[in-house]
Amino acid sequence: MKTRKRTVMVWVLCLVVVLAAAGCSTTYYAAMEKLGKEKRHLLNDSVQDVKDSQTEAKEEFTDALTQIQTLYHFDGRELETAYKKIKSRYDDCQSRAQQIETRIDRVKTVADDLFSEWETEIHDIQDPQLQAASRRSRTDTLARYQKMETAMDQSARAMAPVLAKLNDMVLFLKHNLNARAVGALGKEALSIETDVDALIRDMNRAIAEADQFIAHL
């Protein structure tokens, strides 16, 4: 019996994923409600996903910077190994950036749907005091959300210049693996270090805002 219930649950979850991918939002939300997840739960989960991705991104961008810094301690054939590591770290950072953008889009979609539904349902509340209290709660939650969304967008935008510089360095090293070429990258390495430090500050700010919003929600 337990096996059967587990199988049914798996099929329901698969259906939910398919509906979400197909953009059938109304049917998707209805299916999730049957699983006990309202829009506020979905928003909470989506914000947590972005937060998790940003936490991973901090480590990956820091690791990429570390690999660039160690590049100056290699020579000869070791440069090829160092280059491959930098290329791998760049690929990780690029994939993570795309994941973060996708997850932020998901947060915005669910948030828009949640606040729209909330506004509509406020009008269905007959008691004036309860209606006023719900409206105040919505206004406060929306303000907190908008603050978090701004921080998320800022951290996402900050990834673009870092990725561009990492890509430049990867492409340059691909065709110029020698000590002289590595030495010529000194200024670029310092510039990337500055950008990574700024990016991590933005991500820390976004993560903190996400924590505060989740705690409020």
Phi and psi in degrees as GROMACS dihedral restraints (atoms count N, CA, C in turn):
[ dihedral_restraints ]
;  ai    aj    ak    al  type     phi  dphi    fc
    3     4     5     6     1   -62.6    20    10
    4     5     6     7     1   -39.5    20    10
    6     7     8     9     1   -62.7    20    10
    7     8     9    10     1   -40.1    20    10
    9    10    11    12     1   -65.1    20    10
   10    11    12    13     1   -44.4    20    10
   12    13    14    15     1   -61.8    20    10
   13    14    15    16     1   -40.3    20    10
   15    16    17    18     1   -64.4    20    10
   16    17    18    19     1   -39.3    20    10
   18    19    20    21     1   -64.6    20    10
   19    20    21    22     1   -43.3    20    10
   21    22    23    24     1   -61.6    20    10
   22    23    24    25     1   -43.3    20    10
   24    25    26    27     1   -61.4    20    10
   25    26    27    28     1   -41.6    20    10
   27    28    29    30     1   -61.1    20    10
   28    29    30    31     1   -43.5    20    10
   30    31    32    33     1   -64.7    20    10
   31    32    33    34     1   -39.0    20    10
   33    34    35    36     1   -64.1    20    10
   34    35    36    37     1   -43.8    20    10
   36    37    38    39     1   -64.2    20    10
   37    38    39    40     1   -39.6    20    10
   39    40    41    42     1   -62.9    20    10
   40    41    42    43     1   -41.0    20    10
   42    43    44    45     1   -63.3    20    10
   43    44    45    46     1   -41.1    20    10
   45    46    47    48     1   -61.6    20    10
   46    47    48    49     1   -43.0    20    10
   48    49    50    51     1   -62.6    20    10
   49    50    51    52     1   -43.4    20    10
   51    52    53    54     1   -63.3    20    10
   52    53    54    55     1   -43.6    20    10
   54    55    56    57     1   -64.6    20    10
   55    56    57    58     1   -40.1    20    10
   57    58    59    60     1   -64.7    20    10
   58    59    60    61     1   -43.0    20    10
   60    61    62    63     1   -65.4    20    10
   61    62    63    64     1   -33.4    20    10
   63    64    65    66     1   -80.3    20    10
   64    65    66    67     1    -8.1    20    10
   66    67    68    69     1    81.6    20    10
   67    68    69    70     1    15.7    20    10
   69    70    71    72     1   -83.5    20    10
   70    71    72    73     1    74.3    20    10
   72    73    74    75     1   -61.9    20    10
   73    74    75    76     1   -43.8    20    10
   75    76    77    78     1   -61.6    20    10
   76    77    78    79     1   -47.7    20    10
   78    79    80    81     1   -66.6    20    10
   79    80    81    82     1   -37.7    20    10
   81    82    83    84     1   -61.4    20    10
   82    83    84    85     1   -48.5    20    10
   84    85    86    87     1   -63.3    20    10
   85    86    87    88     1   -39.0    20    10
   87    88    89    90     1   -63.1    20    10
   88    89    90    91     1   -41.5    20    10
   90    91    92    93     1   -65.8    20    10
   91    92    93    94     1   -40.0    20    10
   93    94    95    96     1   -68.5    20    10
   94    95    96    97     1   -35.0    20    10
   96    97    98    99     1   -62.5    20    10
   97    98    99   100     1   -35.1    20    10
   99   100   101   102     1   -66.4    20    10
  100   101   102   103     1   -23.8    20    10
  102   103   104   105     1   -90.6    20    10
  103   104   105   106     1     4.8    20    10
  105   106   107   108     1    87.3    20    10
  106   107   108   109     1    15.9    20    10
  108   109   110   111     1  -113.6    20    10
  109   110   111   112     1   110.7    20    10
  111   112   113   114     1   -83.3    20    10
  112   113   114   115     1   176.1    20    10
  114   115   116   117     1   -61.6    20    10
  115   116   117   118     1   -34.4    20    10
  117   118   119   120     1   -65.8    20    10
  118   119   120   121     1   -33.6    20    10
  120   121   122   123     1   -68.3    20    10
  121   122   123   124     1   -40.6    20    10
  123   124   125   126     1   -66.0    20    10
  124   125   126   127     1   -38.4    20    10
  126   127   128   129     1   -66.1    20    10
  127   128   129   130     1   -42.9    20    10
  129   130   131   132     1   -57.5    20    10
  130   131   132   133     1   -46.3    20    10
  132   133   134   135     1   -64.6    20    10
  133   134   135   136     1   -39.9    20    10
  135   136   137   138     1   -67.4    20    10
  136   137   138   139     1   -40.3    20    10
  138   139   140   141     1   -64.8    20    10
  139   140   141   142     1   -40.6    20    10
  141   142   143   144     1   -62.1    20    10
  142   143   144   145     1   -38.0    20    10
  144   145   146   147     1   -62.4    20    10
  145   146   147   148     1   -43.8    20    10
  147   148   149   150     1   -63.4    20    10
  148   149   150   151     1   -44.8    20    10
  150   151   152   153     1   -57.9    20    10
  151   152   153   154     1   -45.0    20    10
  153   154   155   156     1   -61.8    20    10
  154   155   156   157     1   -42.3    20    10
  156   157   158   159     1   -65.4    20    10
  157   158   159   160     1   -39.2    20    10
  159   160   161   162     1   -66.9    20    10
  160   161   162   163     1   -36.4    20    10
  162   163   164   165     1   -63.9    20    10
  163   164   165   166     1   -42.8    20    10
  165   166   167   168     1   -65.7    20    10
  166   167   168   169     1   -39.5    20    10
  168   169   170   171     1   -63.3    20    10
  169   170   171   172     1   -38.9    20    10
  171   172   173   174     1   -56.3    20    10
  172   173   174   175     1   -44.8    20    10
  174   175   176   177     1   -67.4    20    10
  175   176   177   178     1   -39.7    20    10
  177   178   179   180     1   -70.6    20    10
  178   179   180   181     1   -41.3    20    10
  180   181   182   183     1   -68.8    20    10
  181   182   183   184     1   -37.7    20    10
  183   184   185   186     1   -64.2    20    10
  184   185   186   187     1   -40.8    20    10
  186   187   188   189     1   -64.6    20    10
  187   188   189   190     1   -39.3    20    10
  189   190   191   192     1   -62.1    20    10
  190   191   192   193     1   -42.7    20    10
  192   193   194   195     1   -63.3    20    10
  193   194   195   196     1   -41.0    20    10
  195   196   197   198     1   -61.5    20    10
  196   197   198   199     1   -41.5    20    10
  198   199   200   201     1   -64.3    20    10
  199   200   201   202     1   -37.6    20    10
  201   202   203   204     1   -65.7    20    10
  202   203   204   205     1   -42.3    20    10
  204   205   206   207     1   -65.6    20    10
  205   206   207   208     1   -35.4    20    10
  207   208   209   210     1   -75.6    20    10
  208   209   210   211     1   -14.5    20    10
  210   211   212   213     1   -56.9    20    10
  211   212   213   214     1   -31.7    20    10
  213   214   215   216     1   -76.6    20    10
  214   215   216   217     1    -4.9    20    10
  216   217   218   219     1  -100.7    20    10
  217   218   219   220     1     3.6    20    10
  219   220   221   222     1  -109.6    20    10
  220   221   222   223     1   158.9    20    10
  222   223   224   225     1  -152.2    20    10
  223   224   225   226     1   170.0    20    10
  225   226   227   228     1    57.6    20    10
  226   227   228   229     1  -137.2    20    10
  228   229   230   231     1   -67.1    20    10
  229   230   231   232     1   -18.5    20    10
  231   232   233   234     1   -65.9    20    10
  232   233   234   235     1   -23.4    20    10
  234   235   236   237     1   -63.1    20    10
  235   236   237   238     1   -33.4    20    10
  237   238   239   240     1   -64.2    20    10
  238   239   240   241     1   -41.6    20    10
  240   241   242   243     1   -65.4    20    10
  241   242   243   244     1   -42.4    20    10
  243   244   245   246     1   -62.9    20    10
  244   245   246   247     1   -41.8    20    10
  246   247   248   249     1   -61.2    20    10
  247   248   249   250     1   -44.7    20    10
  249   250   251   252     1   -61.8    20    10
  250   251   252   253     1   -36.7    20    10
  252   253   254   255     1   -67.5    20    10
  253   254   255   256     1   -42.6    20    10
  255   256   257   258     1   -63.8    20    10
  256   257   258   259     1   -42.3    20    10
  258   259   260   261     1   -62.2    20    10
  259   260   261   262     1   -41.6    20    10
  261   262   263   264     1   -64.2    20    10
  262   263   264   265     1   -42.1    20    10
  264   265   266   267     1   -66.5    20    10
  265   266   267   268     1   -37.8    20    10
  267   268   269   270     1   -62.7    20    10
  268   269   270   271     1   -44.4    20    10
  270   271   272   273     1   -60.5    20    10
  271   272   273   274     1   -39.7    20    10
  273   274   275   276     1   -62.6    20    10
  274   275   276   277     1   -45.1    20    10
  276   277   278   279     1   -64.1    20    10
  277   278   279   280     1   -41.2    20    10
  279   280   281   282     1   -64.6    20    10
  280   281   282   283     1   -44.6    20    10
  282   283   284   285     1   -63.2    20    10
  283   284   285   286     1   -40.8    20    10
  285   286   287   288     1   -66.4    20    10
  286   287   288   289     1   -39.2    20    10
  288   289   290   291     1   -61.4    20    10
  289   290   291   292     1   -41.9    20    10
  291   292   293   294     1   -64.5    20    10
  292   293   294   295     1   -39.7    20    10
  294   295   296   297     1   -63.5    20    10
  295   296   297   298     1   -42.6    20    10
  297   298   299   300     1   -63.0    20    10
  298   299   300   301     1   -43.5    20    10
  300   301   302   303     1   -60.9    20    10
  301   302   303   304     1   -43.3    20    10
  303   304   305   306     1   -62.8    20    10
  304   305   306   307     1   -42.3    20    10
  306   307   308   309     1   -71.5    20    10
  307   308   309   310     1   -34.3    20    10
  309   310   311   312     1   -66.1    20    10
  310   311   312   313     1   -40.2    20    10
  312   313   314   315     1   -59.5    20    10
  313   314   315   316     1   -39.5    20    10
  315   316   317   318     1   -64.4    20    10
  316   317   318   319     1   -42.7    20    10
  318   319   320   321     1   -58.1    20    10
  319   320   321   322     1   -46.1    20    10
  321   322   323   324     1   -63.8    20    10
  322   323   324   325     1   -39.9    20    10
  324   325   326   327     1   -63.7    20    10
  325   326   327   328     1   -48.9    20    10
  327   328   329   330     1   -65.5    20    10
  328   329   330   331     1   -40.3    20    10
  330   331   332   333     1   -62.8    20    10
  331   332   333   334     1   -45.4    20    10
  333   334   335   336     1   -58.0    20    10
  334   335   336   337     1   -44.7    20    10
  336   337   338   339     1   -66.2    20    10
  337   338   339   340     1   -40.1    20    10
  339   340   341   342     1   -64.0    20    10
  340   341   342   343     1   -50.1    20    10
  342   343   344   345     1   -69.5    20    10
  343   344   345   346     1   -31.1    20    10
  345   346   347   348     1   -66.5    20    10
  346   347   348   349     1   -45.7    20    10
  348   349   350   351     1   -62.7    20    10
  349   350   351   352     1   -42.7    20    10
  351   352   353   354     1   -59.8    20    10
  352   353   354   355     1   -46.1    20    10
  354   355   356   357     1   -61.5    20    10
  355   356   357   358     1   -42.7    20    10
  357   358   359   360     1   -64.4    20    10
  358   359   360   361     1   -43.6    20    10
  360   361   362   363     1   -75.4    20    10
  361   362   363   364     1   -19.8    20    10
  363   364   365   366     1   -60.0    20    10
  364   365   366   367     1   -37.9    20    10
  366   367   368   369     1   -68.6    20    10
  367   368   369   370     1   -17.8    20    10
  369   370   371   372     1   -85.2    20    10
  370   371   372   373     1   -10.3    20    10
  372   373   374   375     1   -78.4    20    10
  373   374   375   376     1   122.8    20    10
  375   376   377   378     1   -82.2    20    10
  376   377   378   379     1   -35.6    20    10
  378   379   380   381     1   -72.9    20    10
  379   380   381   382     1   120.6    20    10
  381   382   383   384     1   -58.5    20    10
  382   383   384   385     1   -40.1    20    10
  384   385   386   387     1   -68.5    20    10
  385   386   387   388     1   -42.3    20    10
  387   388   389   390     1   -66.6    20    10
  388   389   390   391     1   -38.0    20    10
  390   391   392   393     1   -63.7    20    10
  391   392   393   394     1   -43.5    20    10
  393   394   395   396     1   -64.6    20    10
  394   395   396   397     1   -40.1    20    10
  396   397   398   399     1   -65.6    20    10
  397   398   399   400     1   -40.6    20    10
  399   400   401   402     1   -66.0    20    10
  400   401   402   403     1   -37.9    20    10
  402   403   404   405     1   -66.8    20    10
  403   404   405   406     1   -39.8    20    10
  405   406   407   408     1   -63.8    20    10
  406   407   408   409     1   -41.1    20    10
  408   409   410   411     1   -63.8    20    10
  409   410   411   412     1   -41.9    20    10
  411   412   413   414     1   -63.1    20    10
  412   413   414   415     1   -44.2    20    10
  414   415   416   417     1   -61.0    20    10
  415   416   417   418     1   -43.4    20    10
  417   418   419   420     1   -66.2    20    10
  418   419   420   421     1   -44.7    20    10
  420   421   422   423     1   -65.0    20    10
  421   422   423   424     1   -40.0    20    10
  423   424   425   426     1   -63.6    20    10
  424   425   426   427     1   -41.2    20    10
  426   427   428   429     1   -62.6    20    10
  427   428   429   430     1   -42.0    20    10
  429   430   431   432     1   -64.8    20    10
  430   431   432   433     1   -40.7    20    10
  432   433   434   435     1   -63.7    20    10
  433   434   435   436     1   -46.1    20    10
  435   436   437   438     1   -62.4    20    10
  436   437   438   439     1   -35.9    20    10
  438   439   440   441     1   -64.3    20    10
  439   440   441   442     1   -43.2    20    10
  441   442   443   444     1   -66.5    20    10
  442   443   444   445     1   -42.6    20    10
  444   445   446   447     1   -60.9    20    10
  445   446   447   448     1   -40.6    20    10
  447   448   449   450     1   -60.5    20    10
  448   449   450   451     1   -43.4    20    10
  450   451   452   453     1   -65.7    20    10
  451   452   453   454     1   -39.9    20    10
  453   454   455   456     1   -63.5    20    10
  454   455   456   457     1   -45.8    20    10
  456   457   458   459     1   -63.0    20    10
  457   458   459   460     1   -40.0    20    10
  459   460   461   462     1   -64.0    20    10
  460   461   462   463     1   -43.1    20    10
  462   463   464   465     1   -67.6    20    10
  463   464   465   466     1   -34.5    20    10
  465   466   467   468     1   -67.6    20    10
  466   467   468   469     1   -42.5    20    10
  468   469   470   471     1   -64.7    20    10
  469   470   471   472     1   -33.1    20    10
  471   472   473   474     1   -67.5    20    10
  472   473   474   475     1   -18.5    20    10
  474   475   476   477     1   -73.6    20    10
  475   476   477   478     1   -31.1    20    10
  477   478   479   480     1   -58.2    20    10
  478   479   480   481     1   -52.1    20    10
  480   481   482   483     1   -64.3    20    10
  481   482   483   484     1   -32.5    20    10
  483   484   485   486     1   -67.7    20    10
  484   485   486   487     1   -44.5    20    10
  486   487   488   489     1   -62.6    20    10
  487   488   489   490     1   -38.8    20    10
  489   490   491   492     1   -62.9    20    10
  490   491   492   493     1   -43.5    20    10
  492   493   494   495     1   -69.3    20    10
  493   494   495   496     1   -38.7    20    10
  495   496   497   498     1   -63.2    20    10
  496   497   498   499     1   -40.5    20    10
  498   499   500   501     1   -64.5    20    10
  499   500   501   502     1   -42.1    20    10
  501   502   503   504     1   -57.9    20    10
  502   503   504   505     1   -45.1    20    10
  504   505   506   507     1   -65.9    20    10
  505   506   507   508     1   -42.4    20    10
  507   508   509   510     1   -61.5    20    10
  508   509   510   511     1   -46.2    20    10
  510   511   512   513     1   -66.7    20    10
  511   512   513   514     1   -37.4    20    10
  513   514   515   516     1   -64.8    20    10
  514   515   516   517     1   -47.0    20    10
  516   517   518   519     1   -66.0    20    10
  517   518   519   520     1   -30.7    20    10
  519   520   521   522     1   -55.5    20    10
  520   521   522   523     1   -34.7    20    10
  522   523   524   525     1  -111.1    20    10
  523   524   525   526     1    -0.2    20    10
  525   526   527   528     1  -139.5    20    10
  526   527   528   529     1    62.6    20    10
  528   529   530   531     1   -90.5    20    10
  529   530   531   532     1    79.6    20    10
  531   532   533   534     1  -150.0    20    10
  532   533   534   535     1   162.1    20    10
  534   535   536   537     1   -59.1    20    10
  535   536   537   538     1   -38.2    20    10
  537   538   539   540     1   -64.5    20    10
  538   539   540   541     1   -42.7    20    10
  540   541   542   543     1   -65.2    20    10
  541   542   543   544     1   -41.3    20    10
  543   544   545   546     1   -61.4    20    10
  544   545   546   547     1   -41.0    20    10
  546   547   548   549     1   -62.3    20    10
  547   548   549   550     1   -31.8    20    10
  549   550   551   552     1   -71.7    20    10
  550   551   552   553     1   -12.5    20    10
  552   553   554   555     1   -90.4    20    10
  553   554   555   556     1     6.0    20    10
  555   556   557   558     1   -53.1    20    10
  556   557   558   559     1   -50.8    20    10
  558   559   560   561     1   -65.8    20    10
  559   560   561   562     1   -39.3    20    10
  561   562   563   564     1   -64.1    20    10
  562   563   564   565     1   -38.7    20    10
  564   565   566   567     1   -63.7    20    10
  565   566   567   568     1   -41.3    20    10
  567   568   569   570     1   -65.3    20    10
  568   569   570   571     1   -38.8    20    10
  570   571   572   573     1   -64.9    20    10
  571   572   573   574     1   -42.4    20    10
  573   574   575   576     1   -65.1    20    10
  574   575   576   577     1   -39.1    20    10
  576   577   578   579     1   -60.0    20    10
  577   578   579   580     1   -43.4    20    10
  579   580   581   582     1   -63.4    20    10
  580   581   582   583     1   -43.1    20    10
  582   583   584   585     1   -67.1    20    10
  583   584   585   586     1   -39.3    20    10
  585   586   587   588     1   -65.2    20    10
  586   587   588   589     1   -41.2    20    10
  588   589   590   591     1   -60.2    20    10
  589   590   591   592     1   -43.6    20    10
  591   592   593   594     1   -66.5    20    10
  592   593   594   595     1   -39.6    20    10
  594   595   596   597     1   -62.4    20    10
  595   596   597   598     1   -44.3    20    10
  597   598   599   600     1   -64.4    20    10
  598   599   600   601     1   -36.5    20    10
  600   601   602   603     1   -63.2    20    10
  601   602   603   604     1   -42.6    20    10
  603   604   605   606     1   -63.4    20    10
  604   605   606   607     1   -41.2    20    10
  606   607   608   609     1   -67.4    20    10
  607   608   609   610     1   -39.2    20    10
  609   610   611   612     1   -62.1    20    10
  610   611   612   613     1   -38.6    20    10
  612   613   614   615     1   -65.9    20    10
  613   614   615   616     1   -43.2    20    10
  615   616   617   618     1   -65.5    20    10
  616   617   618   619     1   -40.2    20    10
  618   619   620   621     1   -64.3    20    10
  619   620   621   622     1   -40.9    20    10
  621   622   623   624     1   -64.2    20    10
  622   623   624   625     1   -41.5    20    10
  624   625   626   627     1   -64.9    20    10
  625   626   627   628     1   -38.4    20    10
  627   628   629   630     1   -64.1    20    10
  628   629   630   631     1   -42.1    20    10
  630   631   632   633     1   -60.6    20    10
  631   632   633   634     1   -43.4    20    10
  633   634   635   636     1   -66.7    20    10
  634   635   636   637     1   -40.6    20    10
  636   637   638   639     1   -67.6    20    10
  637   638   639   640     1   -43.0    20    10
  639   640   641   642     1   -61.1    20    10
  640   641   642   643     1   -40.8    20    10
  642   643   644   645     1   -64.3    20    10
  643   644   645   646     1   -36.6    20    10
  645   646   647   648     1   -73.4    20    10
  646   647   648   649     1   -41.4    20    10
